[in-house]
Amino acid sequence: MTPGCYTELFFIDETTGLAAGHRPCNACLKGRLHEFAGYGKAANKELALAERWSISVLDRTLQAERVGEVGARRYVDAEVAAFRPESSAC
């Protein structure tokens, strides 16, 4: 990846990118990024309290959530049923 530049990483759709722990693009999805950032600030009070909040602060927070302390990818084991609404017809 080119340092100091946008990530040359593209996903088939927004859902896949978000699931992988990435944010909307600042170049082509600026509106979605600002919406996402608002949700990020609401979910992470330390972001909202940051003295100089920026997209870089959001990026560092997302990176910390994607990788462990030694730089290894973090995974969450969960049953799909745990996320299915009880009223689902599926």
SEVEXKE-716775 format. One line per 5 residues: number of its first residue (from 1); their letters; for each residue x, y, z of N, C-alpha, C, O. Coordinates in Angstrom, 1 decimal, always signed. Atoms other than C-alpha are relative to their C-alpha. Layout:
N
NUM> A> X/Y/Z/X/Y/Z/X/Y/Z/X/Y/Z | ... .
END
This chain:
90
1> MTPGC> +0.8/-1.2/+0.0/+0.0/+0.0/+0.0/+0.9/+1.2/+0.0/+1.9/+1.3/+0.7 | -0.8/-1.3/+0.1/+1.3/+3.5/-0.8/-0.2/+0.8/+1.2/-1.3/+1.2/+1.6 | +0.1/-0.8/-1.3/+2.1/+5.4/+2.4/-0.5/+1.4/-0.3/-0.2/+2.0/-1.3 | +0.5/-1.3/+0.2/+0.2/+8.6/+2.8/-1.0/+0.2/-1.1/-1.3/+1.3/-1.5 | +0.9/-0.1/+1.1/-2.2/+7.8/+0.1/-1.2/-0.9/+0.3/-1.2/-1.6/+1.3 .
6> YTELF> +1.2/+0.9/-0.3/-5.6/+6.1/-0.2/+0.4/-1.4/-0.2/+1.4/-1.8/-0.8 | -0.3/+1.4/+0.1/-5.7/+2.4/+0.2/-0.4/-0.6/-1.3/-1.6/-0.4/-1.8 | +0.4/+0.6/+1.3/-5.6/+0.5/-3.1/-0.7/-1.4/+0.3/-0.3/-2.4/-0.3 | +0.7/+1.2/-0.4/-8.0/-2.0/-1.6/-1.5/+0.3/-0.3/-2.0/+1.2/+0.3 | +1.4/-0.3/+0.4/-11.5/-2.3/-3.1/-0.8/-1.3/+0.3/-0.3/-2.4/+0.3 .
11> FIDET> +1.0/+1.1/-0.4/-14.5/-4.4/-2.0/-1.1/-0.1/-1.0/-1.4/+1.0/-1.6 | +1.1/+0.2/+1.0/-17.3/-5.8/-4.1/-1.2/+0.9/+0.4/-1.9/+1.4/-0.5 | +1.1/-0.9/-0.4/-19.8/-3.7/-2.0/+0.4/+0.6/+1.4/+1.3/+0.1/+2.0 | -0.2/-0.7/-1.2/-20.0/-1.5/+1.0/-0.1/-0.9/+1.2/+0.7/-0.8/+2.2 | +0.2/+0.9/-1.1/-21.3/-4.2/+3.3/+1.3/-0.9/+0.3/+1.7/-1.1/+1.4 .
16> TGLAA> -1.2/+0.8/-0.1/-18.2/-6.4/+2.6/+1.1/+0.8/+0.6/+1.9/+0.3/+1.5 | -1.1/-0.9/-0.5/-15.8/-3.5/+3.2/-0.2/+0.3/+1.5/+0.7/+0.3/+2.3 | +0.3/-0.3/-1.4/-17.5/-2.6/+6.5/+0.2/-1.2/+0.9/+0.8/-1.1/+2.0 | -0.2/+1.2/-0.7/-17.5/-6.2/+7.6/+1.5/-0.3/+0.2/+1.8/-1.0/+1.2 | -1.4/+0.2/-0.1/-13.8/-6.3/+7.0/+0.7/+1.0/+0.9/+1.9/+1.0/+1.1 .
21> GHRPC> -0.6/-1.0/-0.9/-13.3/-3.3/+9.3/+0.5/+1.2/-0.6/+1.3/+1.9/-0.1 | -0.5/-1.2/+0.7/-12.8/-0.6/+6.7/-1.2/+1.0/+0.0/-2.3/+0.7/+0.2 | +1.0/-1.1/+0.1/-14.6/+2.7/+6.3/-0.3/+0.4/-1.4/+0.5/+0.0/-2.3 | +0.3/-0.5/+1.3/-16.2/+4.4/+3.3/+1.1/+0.9/-0.5/+1.8/+1.5/+0.3 | -1.1/-0.8/+0.6/-13.8/+6.1/+0.9/-0.2/+1.5/+0.1/-1.3/+2.0/-0.1 .
26> NACLK> +0.1/-1.4/-0.1/-13.1/+9.8/+1.5/+0.0/+0.7/-1.3/-0.5/+1.8/-1.4 | -0.1/-0.6/+1.3/-12.5/+10.5/-2.2/-1.4/-0.2/-0.7/-1.8/+0.8/-1.3 | +1.2/+0.2/+0.8/-15.7/+8.9/-3.7/-1.3/-0.2/+0.8/-2.3/-0.1/+0.2 | +1.1/+0.2/-0.9/-18.0/+8.4/-0.7/+0.0/+0.9/+1.2/-0.3/+0.5/+2.3 | -0.2/-1.0/-1.1/-17.5/+11.5/+1.3/-1.2/+0.1/+0.9/-1.1/+0.1/+2.2 .
31> GRLHE> +1.2/+0.0/-0.8/-21.1/+11.7/+2.4/-0.2/-1.2/+0.9/-0.5/-1.1/+2.1 | +0.1/+1.2/-0.8/-21.2/+8.1/+3.6/+1.1/-0.1/+1.0/+0.8/-0.6/+2.1 | -1.1/+0.0/-1.0/-17.8/+8.6/+5.3/-0.4/+0.8/+1.2/-0.2/+0.4/+2.4 | +0.4/-0.9/-1.1/-19.2/+11.5/+7.4/-1.1/-0.6/+0.8/-1.2/-0.4/+2.0 | +1.1/+0.7/-0.7/-22.3/+9.5/+8.2/+0.6/-1.1/+0.9/+0.2/-1.2/+2.1 .
36> FAGYG> -0.7/+1.1/-0.7/-20.1/+6.5/+9.2/+0.8/+0.6/+1.2/+0.7/+0.0/+2.3 | -0.7/-0.6/-1.1/-17.9/+8.8/+11.3/-0.9/+0.5/+1.1/-0.5/+0.3/+2.3 | +1.0/-0.4/-1.1/-20.9/+10.2/+13.2/-0.4/-1.2/+0.8/-0.5/-1.1/+2.0 | +0.4/+1.2/-0.8/-21.9/+6.6/+14.1/+1.2/-0.5/+0.8/+1.1/-0.9/+1.9 | -1.2/+0.4/-0.7/-18.3/+5.9/+15.0/+0.2/+0.8/+1.3/+0.6/+0.3/+2.3 .
41> KAANK> -0.1/-0.9/-1.2/-18.2/+8.9/+17.4/-1.0/-0.4/+1.0/-0.7/-0.3/+2.2 | +1.1/+0.3/-0.9/-21.5/+7.9/+18.9/+0.3/-1.4/+0.7/+0.0/-1.5/+1.9 | -0.3/+1.3/-0.6/-20.2/+4.3/+19.5/+1.2/+0.0/+0.8/+1.4/-0.9/+1.7 | -1.3/-0.1/-0.7/-16.8/+5.3/+20.7/+0.2/+1.3/+0.7/+0.7/+2.3/+0.1 | +0.0/-1.3/-0.7/-17.0/+8.0/+23.3/+1.4/+0.6/+0.0/+1.5/+1.9/+0.0 .
46> ELALA> -1.4/-0.6/+0.0/-13.2/+8.4/+23.3/+0.2/+0.8/-1.3/+1.0/+1.7/-1.3 | -0.1/-0.7/+1.2/-13.5/+9.5/+19.7/-0.7/+1.4/+0.1/-0.1/+2.4/-0.4 | +0.7/-1.2/-0.1/-16.1/+12.1/+20.5/+0.7/+1.0/+0.9/+0.6/+2.2/+0.8 | -0.7/-0.8/-0.9/-13.9/+13.4/+23.3/+1.4/+0.4/-0.4/+2.0/+1.2/+0.2 | -1.4/-0.4/+0.5/-10.7/+13.6/+21.3/+0.1/+1.5/-0.3/-0.8/+2.1/-0.9 .
51> ERWSI> -0.2/-1.5/+0.1/-9.4/+17.1/+21.4/+0.0/+0.5/-1.5/-0.6/+1.5/-1.8 | +0.0/-0.4/+1.4/-8.7/+17.2/+17.7/-0.5/-1.2/-0.9/+0.3/-2.0/-1.4 | +0.5/+1.2/+0.7/-11.0/+14.6/+16.1/+0.2/+0.2/-1.5/+0.0/+1.3/-2.0 | -0.2/+0.0/+1.5/-10.3/+13.7/+12.5/-0.2/-1.4/-0.5/-0.4/-2.3/+0.2 | +0.1/+1.3/+0.7/-10.6/+10.9/+10.0/+1.1/-0.9/+0.4/+1.0/-2.1/+0.5 .
56> SVLDR> -1.2/+0.8/-0.4/-7.1/+9.8/+11.1/-0.3/-0.6/+1.3/+0.2/-1.7/+1.6 | +0.3/+0.6/-1.3/-8.4/+9.3/+14.6/-0.9/-1.2/-0.2/-0.7/-2.2/+0.5 | +0.9/+1.1/+0.3/-11.2/+7.1/+13.2/+0.8/-1.1/-0.6/+0.6/-2.3/-0.2 | -0.8/+1.1/+0.6/-8.7/+5.2/+11.1/+0.8/-0.8/+1.0/+0.9/-2.0/+0.9 | -0.7/+0.7/-1.1/-6.5/+4.5/+14.1/-0.8/-0.9/+0.9/-0.4/-2.0/+1.2 .
61> TLQAE> +0.9/+0.8/-0.7/-9.5/+3.3/+16.0/-0.4/-1.3/-0.7/-0.4/-2.4/-0.1 | +0.4/+1.1/+0.8/-10.6/+1.0/+13.2/+1.2/-1.0/-0.1/+1.0/-2.2/+0.0 | -1.1/+0.9/+0.1/-7.1/-0.4/+12.8/+0.2/-0.8/+1.3/+0.6/-2.0/+1.3 | -0.1/+0.7/-1.3/-6.9/-1.2/+16.6/-1.0/-1.0/+0.1/-0.8/-2.1/+0.8 | +1.1/+1.0/-0.1/-10.2/-3.0/+16.3/+0.3/-1.2/-1.0/-0.2/-2.3/-0.7 .
66> RVGEV> -0.3/+1.1/+1.0/-8.9/-5.1/+13.2/+1.1/-0.9/+0.4/+1.1/-2.1/+0.1 | -1.2/+0.7/-0.4/-5.6/-6.2/+14.7/+0.2/-0.1/+1.5/-0.3/+0.7/+2.2 | -0.4/+0.2/-1.4/-4.4/-7.6/+18.0/+1.2/+0.8/+0.4/+1.8/+1.5/-0.4 | -1.1/-0.8/-0.6/-1.7/-6.2/+20.2/+1.4/-0.4/-0.7/+2.3/+0.5/-0.8 | -1.2/+0.4/+0.7/+1.0/-8.2/+18.2/-0.1/+0.2/-1.5/+0.8/-0.3/-2.2 .
71> GARRY> +0.2/-0.2/+1.5/-0.4/-7.2/+14.8/-0.7/-1.1/-0.7/-0.8/-1.0/-1.9 | +0.7/+1.1/+0.6/-2.2/-10.4/+14.2/-1.5/+0.4/-0.2/-2.1/+1.1/+0.6 | +1.4/-0.3/+0.3/-5.7/-10.2/+12.6/-0.9/-0.5/+1.2/-0.7/-1.6/+1.7 | +0.9/+0.4/-1.1/-8.5/-10.3/+15.3/-1.2/-0.6/-0.7/-1.7/-0.2/-1.7 | +1.2/+0.7/+0.4/-11.4/-12.7/+14.8/-1.0/-0.1/+1.1/-0.6/-0.2/+2.3 .
76> VDAEV> +1.1/+0.2/-1.0/-14.7/-13.0/+16.6/-0.8/-1.3/-0.4/-1.3/-1.3/-1.5 | +0.8/+1.2/+0.2/-16.3/-16.4/+16.9/-1.5/+0.3/+0.5/-1.7/+0.7/+1.6 | +1.4/-0.2/-0.4/-20.1/-16.2/+16.9/-0.9/-0.9/-0.8/-0.6/-1.2/-1.9 | +1.0/+0.8/+0.7/-23.1/-18.2/+16.0/-0.9/+0.9/-0.8/-1.3/+2.0/-0.3 | +0.9/-0.8/+0.8/-25.2/-16.8/+13.1/-1.3/+0.2/+0.7/-1.9/+1.3/+0.6 .
81> AAFRP> +1.3/-0.1/-0.7/-28.3/-17.5/+15.1/+0.0/+1.1/+1.1/-1.1/+1.7/+1.4 | -0.1/-1.0/-1.0/-27.1/-15.0/+17.7/-0.3/+1.4/-0.6/-0.7/+2.3/+0.2 | +0.3/-1.3/+0.6/-27.6/-12.2/+15.2/-1.3/+0.0/-0.8/-1.7/+1.1/-1.3 | +1.3/+0.1/+0.7/-30.9/-13.4/+13.7/-1.1/+0.5/+0.9/-1.2/+0.1/+2.0 | +1.2/-0.4/-0.8/-34.0/-11.5/+14.9/-0.9/-1.2/+0.3/-1.1/-2.0/-0.5 .
86> ESSAC> +0.8/+1.1/-0.4/-36.3/-13.8/+16.8/-1.3/+0.0/-0.9/-1.9/-1.1/-1.0 | +1.2/+0.0/+0.8/-39.2/-12.7/+14.6/+0.2/-0.4/-1.5/-0.7/-0.4/-2.3 | -0.3/+0.3/+1.4/-37.4/-13.8/+11.4/-0.7/-1.3/-0.4/-0.9/-2.2/+0.3 | +0.7/+1.2/+0.6/-39.2/-16.2/+9.1/+1.0/-1.0/-0.5/+0.5/-2.1/-1.0 | -1.1/+0.9/+0.5/-35.9/-17.8/+8.1/+0.2/-1.2/+0.9/+1.0/-2.1/+0.6 .
END
